[in-house]
Amino acid sequence: MILMSPPCQPFTRIGLQGDVSDPRTKSFLYILDILPRLQKCPKYLLLENVKGFESSSARNELLRTLETCGFKYQEFLLSPTCLGIPNSRLRYFLIAKLHQEPFFFHVPGQILTRLPDQNLEELSKDKVVDKTGSSFPSGEKSLDSNTSPDCSSKKGPLPKGAFLFKLETAEQMVRKHRQDNDPSIQMLEDFLEEENEEMSQYFLAPKSLVRYAFLLDIVKPTCRRSTCFTKGYGHYVEGTGSVLQTAVDVELESVFKHIENLTEEEKLMKLSTLKLRYFTPREIANLHGFPPEFGFPDKVSIKQCYRLLGNSLNVRVVAKLISVLLG
């Protein structure tokens, strides 16, 4: 079996999208070059990459090579939310097996957005095929990079009593409300460590609170969602992952309403009542599906832990796909 996770920088939607012209793709293209020439090809193959890979030339070359070698394959766009995990981490996956019958759930020309233990009709619905032949979940093109296809944005009225944060749209608010009321997804509290004195190092600095207040994705332990944690988490604030509100009895509305009219000192006083902190590395590892006995060596700094976890895979999603592949 070959398990592959080629460098994602050539395909990420916020990068230069150099694709096959990016030098970091060379190792992947080399594997595709030698695969048909091997005396004995691997029986199974699993590949992971960022969303964006599915519309790349590298992906097209991969599919051509697999077909040449006689592999049967299926592509996916999956997020941990499909397994009831409250974290959006949308990734491209491909599983392939050599010289065998197609997968029982095989849907030619489609990229599935759900795991194959569900009804076949459900698996293949809500697909949109673009002009290049790539498949996308319905509504996916309107989503940000942290949103999973099963939580696609839908227009609708705001929840009763809700108000819009600055830099947040009505659609984003509705999507968050819907995610938090989805009983198929666990609450974040199931993945959190017990609060203790060591947690003080994870609280947001006053300067960050005031500067980035309107950009933060704030969640409570009872929420059923969190955004994708990147390698910049804990160092950069904007767009790197959700932050946890530990003062659960404080209402966001009471803090953010008319806050723009306050002085810097008054803003800080209000925001401080939320007791916002970063998720700990252990908590992110829990959301990624790592077992309790998993840990980092003592010499690895917190910043390094965040960087490693930000580049990680969700263990449970990969385990499920391997199980499907070998089943």
C-alpha positions as CSV (number, residue, x, y, z in Angstrom):
1,M,0.0,0.0,0.0
2,I,1.1,3.5,-0.8
3,L,-0.1,6.4,1.4
4,M,0.6,9.8,-0.1
5,S,0.1,13.4,1.0
6,P,2.1,15.5,-1.5
7,P,3.1,19.0,-0.6
8,C,-0.1,21.1,-0.6
9,Q,1.3,24.5,-1.4
10,P,1.1,24.2,-5.2
11,F,-2.7,23.6,-4.9
12,T,-4.0,25.6,-1.9
13,R,-6.5,28.2,-2.9
14,I,-4.8,31.0,-1.0
15,G,-1.4,30.3,-2.6
16,L,0.0,30.9,-6.1
17,Q,-1.5,27.6,-7.4
18,G,1.6,26.7,-9.3
19,D,0.4,23.2,-9.8
20,V,2.8,21.0,-11.8
21,S,5.1,23.9,-12.5
22,D,5.8,24.3,-8.8
23,P,9.1,22.5,-7.9
24,R,7.5,21.0,-4.8
25,T,5.3,18.9,-7.1
26,K,8.3,17.1,-8.7
27,S,8.5,14.3,-6.2
28,F,4.8,13.5,-6.8
29,L,5.2,13.6,-10.5
30,Y,8.2,11.3,-10.2
31,I,6.1,8.7,-8.4
32,L,3.5,8.9,-11.2
33,D,6.3,8.4,-13.7
34,I,7.7,5.3,-12.2
35,L,4.4,3.7,-11.1
36,P,3.6,2.2,-14.6
37,R,7.1,0.8,-14.9
38,L,7.2,-1.1,-11.6
39,Q,7.4,-4.9,-11.9
40,K,4.9,-5.1,-9.1
41,C,2.5,-2.3,-8.5
42,P,1.2,-1.7,-5.0
43,K,-2.2,-3.3,-4.4
44,Y,-3.7,-0.3,-2.7
45,L,-3.2,3.5,-2.7
46,L,-4.6,6.4,-0.6
47,L,-3.8,10.0,-1.4
48,E,-4.7,13.2,0.6
49,N,-4.4,16.9,-0.3
50,V,-6.1,20.2,0.2
51,K,-9.3,21.3,-1.5
52,G,-8.1,22.7,-4.8
53,F,-6.2,19.6,-5.8
54,E,-9.3,18.2,-7.5
55,S,-9.1,20.9,-10.2
56,S,-5.4,20.6,-10.8
57,S,-3.3,19.2,-13.6
58,A,-1.5,17.1,-11.1
59,R,-4.8,15.4,-10.2
60,N,-5.6,14.8,-13.9
61,E,-2.1,13.2,-14.4
62,L,-2.8,11.0,-11.3
63,L,-6.1,9.7,-12.7
64,R,-4.5,9.0,-16.1
65,T,-1.7,7.0,-14.4
66,L,-4.1,5.0,-12.3
67,E,-6.2,4.1,-15.3
68,T,-3.0,3.1,-17.2
69,C,-2.0,0.8,-14.4
70,G,-5.4,-0.8,-14.0
71,F,-6.5,0.8,-10.7
72,K,-10.1,1.3,-9.8
73,Y,-10.5,4.5,-7.8
74,Q,-12.9,6.9,-6.1
75,E,-12.4,10.5,-5.1
76,F,-13.8,12.3,-2.0
77,L,-14.0,15.8,-0.5
78,L,-14.5,15.1,3.2
79,S,-14.4,16.9,6.5
80,P,-14.4,15.4,10.0
81,T,-17.9,16.6,10.5
82,C,-19.1,13.6,8.4
83,L,-18.0,11.5,11.4
84,G,-19.7,13.7,14.0
85,I,-16.5,15.5,14.9
86,P,-17.0,19.3,15.5
87,N,-14.2,20.5,13.3
88,S,-14.2,21.6,9.7
89,R,-11.1,20.4,7.9
90,L,-12.2,19.9,4.2
91,R,-9.7,17.7,2.3
92,Y,-9.4,15.9,-1.0
93,F,-9.0,12.1,-0.7
94,L,-8.5,9.4,-3.3
95,I,-8.6,5.6,-2.7
96,A,-7.6,3.1,-5.3
97,K,-7.2,-0.7,-5.6
98,L,-5.4,-2.7,-8.4
99,H,-7.1,-5.1,-10.8
100,Q,-10.2,-5.6,-8.8
101,E,-13.9,-5.0,-9.2
102,P,-15.0,-1.3,-8.7
103,F,-16.0,-0.2,-5.3
104,F,-19.6,-1.0,-4.6
105,F,-20.3,2.7,-4.1
106,H,-18.3,3.7,-7.2
107,V,-19.8,6.8,-8.9
108,P,-17.9,7.5,-12.2
109,G,-16.9,11.1,-12.7
110,Q,-18.1,12.2,-9.3
111,I,-16.3,13.4,-6.2
112,L,-18.2,12.0,-3.2
113,T,-18.8,14.3,-0.2
114,R,-19.9,11.6,2.2
115,L,-18.5,8.3,3.4
116,P,-19.7,5.2,1.6
117,D,-21.5,3.6,4.6
118,Q,-24.5,5.7,3.5
119,N,-27.2,5.1,0.9
120,L,-25.8,5.2,-2.6
121,E,-28.4,7.6,-3.7
122,E,-27.5,9.9,-0.9
123,L,-23.8,9.7,-1.7
124,S,-24.2,10.9,-5.3
125,K,-26.8,13.7,-4.8
126,D,-26.2,17.4,-4.8
127,K,-23.2,17.3,-7.2
128,V,-22.3,20.1,-9.6
129,V,-19.8,19.3,-12.4
130,D,-18.0,22.4,-13.7
131,K,-16.8,22.9,-17.3
132,T,-13.4,21.3,-16.6
133,G,-15.1,18.1,-15.5
134,S,-14.3,18.5,-11.8
135,S,-17.1,17.7,-9.4
136,F,-18.1,19.9,-6.5
137,P,-20.7,19.6,-3.8
138,S,-23.6,21.8,-4.3
139,G,-22.8,25.3,-3.0
140,E,-19.2,24.4,-2.4
141,K,-17.9,27.2,-4.5
142,S,-19.5,29.8,-2.3
143,L,-17.9,28.4,0.9
144,D,-14.7,29.4,2.6
145,S,-11.7,27.1,3.0
146,N,-12.8,26.0,6.5
147,T,-16.3,24.9,5.6
148,S,-17.2,21.3,4.9
149,P,-19.6,20.4,2.1
150,D,-22.2,19.0,4.5
151,C,-22.4,22.4,6.1
152,S,-22.9,24.4,2.9
153,S,-24.2,27.9,3.2
154,K,-27.9,28.4,2.7
155,K,-29.8,31.7,2.7
156,G,-32.3,32.1,5.4
157,P,-33.4,34.4,8.3
158,L,-31.2,35.0,11.2
159,P,-31.9,33.0,14.3
160,K,-34.2,34.8,16.8
161,G,-32.3,37.3,18.9
162,A,-29.1,36.9,16.8
163,F,-27.2,39.9,15.5
164,L,-24.4,40.2,12.9
165,F,-20.8,40.7,14.1
166,K,-18.8,43.1,12.1
167,L,-17.2,41.3,9.1
168,E,-19.7,38.5,9.3
169,T,-22.5,37.9,6.8
170,A,-26.1,36.7,7.5
171,E,-25.3,33.5,5.7
172,Q,-22.3,32.8,7.9
173,M,-24.4,33.4,11.0
174,V,-27.2,31.0,9.8
175,R,-24.6,28.3,8.9
176,K,-23.1,28.5,12.4
177,H,-26.5,28.3,14.0
178,R,-27.4,25.3,11.9
179,Q,-24.1,23.5,12.8
180,D,-24.6,24.2,16.5
181,N,-28.0,22.6,16.4
182,D,-27.0,19.5,14.5
183,P,-27.4,16.6,16.9
184,S,-25.3,14.2,14.7
185,I,-22.2,16.2,15.6
186,Q,-20.6,16.0,19.1
187,M,-20.1,19.0,21.3
188,L,-16.7,20.5,21.7
189,E,-16.8,19.8,25.4
190,D,-16.2,16.1,24.7
191,F,-12.7,17.0,23.3
192,L,-11.6,19.6,25.9
193,E,-9.1,19.3,28.7
194,E,-10.1,20.2,32.3
195,E,-9.5,23.8,33.1
196,N,-6.4,24.3,35.3
197,E,-3.7,26.8,36.1
198,E,-1.6,25.9,33.1
199,M,-4.4,27.1,30.9
200,S,-3.5,30.8,31.6
201,Q,-0.7,30.6,28.9
202,Y,-3.4,30.0,26.3
203,F,-5.5,33.1,26.9
204,L,-5.4,35.7,24.2
205,A,-3.2,38.7,24.8
206,P,-5.0,42.0,25.5
207,K,-3.6,43.5,22.3
208,S,-4.9,40.7,20.2
209,L,-8.3,40.9,21.8
210,V,-8.8,44.5,20.9
211,R,-7.2,44.3,17.4
212,Y,-8.9,41.1,16.2
213,A,-12.1,41.0,18.1
214,F,-14.3,41.2,15.0
215,L,-12.4,38.6,13.1
216,L,-12.4,35.8,15.8
217,D,-14.4,32.7,15.4
218,I,-15.6,32.3,19.0
219,V,-17.1,29.0,20.1
220,K,-18.3,27.7,23.5
221,P,-17.8,24.2,24.9
222,T,-21.4,23.4,23.9
223,C,-20.9,24.3,20.3
224,R,-20.8,21.6,17.6
225,R,-18.3,23.3,15.3
226,S,-14.8,24.8,15.0
227,T,-12.9,26.1,12.0
228,C,-9.8,24.5,10.5
229,F,-6.7,24.8,12.7
230,T,-3.7,25.8,10.6
231,K,0.0,25.7,11.4
232,G,-0.1,29.4,12.3
233,Y,-2.5,28.9,15.2
234,G,-1.5,30.5,18.4
235,H,0.9,32.8,16.5
236,Y,-1.4,34.4,14.1
237,V,-5.0,35.2,15.0
238,E,-6.9,35.8,11.8
239,G,-8.1,32.7,9.9
240,T,-6.0,30.2,11.8
241,G,-8.7,28.5,13.9
242,S,-11.5,29.0,16.4
243,V,-11.0,30.4,19.9
244,L,-12.8,29.1,23.0
245,Q,-15.0,31.2,25.2
246,T,-14.5,29.8,28.7
247,A,-16.9,32.2,30.4
248,V,-19.9,30.3,29.2
249,D,-22.5,32.4,31.0
250,V,-21.5,35.6,29.3
251,E,-23.6,36.4,26.2
252,L,-21.7,37.5,23.1
253,E,-24.5,40.0,22.3
254,S,-23.9,41.8,25.6
255,V,-20.2,42.2,24.7
256,F,-20.3,43.1,21.1
257,K,-23.3,45.3,20.8
258,H,-22.2,48.9,20.3
259,I,-18.6,47.9,21.2
260,E,-17.3,50.0,18.3
261,N,-18.4,53.1,20.2
262,L,-16.2,52.4,23.2
263,T,-12.7,53.5,24.0
264,E,-9.9,51.0,23.7
265,E,-9.8,50.5,27.4
266,E,-13.6,49.9,27.6
267,K,-13.4,47.5,24.7
268,L,-10.7,45.5,26.5
269,M,-12.7,45.3,29.7
270,K,-15.8,44.0,27.8
271,L,-13.9,41.5,25.7
272,S,-11.9,40.2,28.8
273,T,-15.2,39.1,30.3
274,L,-15.4,36.3,27.7
275,K,-12.2,34.7,28.9
276,L,-11.1,33.7,25.4
277,R,-8.3,31.2,25.0
278,Y,-6.7,29.2,22.3
279,F,-7.4,25.5,22.1
280,T,-4.5,23.5,23.6
281,P,-2.4,21.2,21.4
282,R,-3.9,18.2,23.2
283,E,-7.4,19.5,22.4
284,I,-6.6,19.9,18.7
285,A,-5.1,16.4,18.7
286,N,-8.3,15.1,20.2
287,L,-10.3,16.8,17.4
288,H,-7.9,15.2,14.9
289,G,-8.6,11.8,16.3
290,F,-5.3,11.1,17.9
291,P,-5.5,8.5,20.8
292,P,-5.1,9.6,24.4
293,E,-1.6,8.1,24.6
294,F,-0.4,10.3,21.8
295,G,1.9,13.1,22.9
296,F,4.8,15.3,21.9
297,P,8.3,15.1,23.4
298,D,8.9,17.6,26.2
299,K,11.4,19.5,24.1
300,V,8.8,20.4,21.5
301,S,7.5,23.9,22.1
302,I,3.8,24.8,22.0
303,K,4.4,26.8,18.8
304,Q,6.0,23.7,17.2
305,C,3.1,21.5,18.4
306,Y,0.6,23.9,16.7
307,R,2.6,23.8,13.5
308,L,2.7,20.0,13.4
309,L,-1.0,19.7,14.2
310,G,-1.8,22.3,11.5
311,N,-0.1,20.1,8.9
312,S,-1.7,17.0,10.2
313,L,-4.5,14.7,9.0
314,N,-7.7,13.7,10.8
315,V,-6.8,10.2,12.0
316,R,-10.4,9.0,12.1
317,V,-11.2,10.1,8.5
318,V,-8.1,8.4,7.2
319,A,-8.7,5.3,9.3
320,K,-12.3,5.1,7.9
321,L,-11.0,5.4,4.3
322,I,-8.4,2.7,4.8
323,S,-11.1,0.4,6.2
324,V,-13.2,1.0,3.2
325,L,-10.2,0.5,0.9
326,L,-9.3,-2.9,2.4
327,G,-12.9,-4.0,3.1
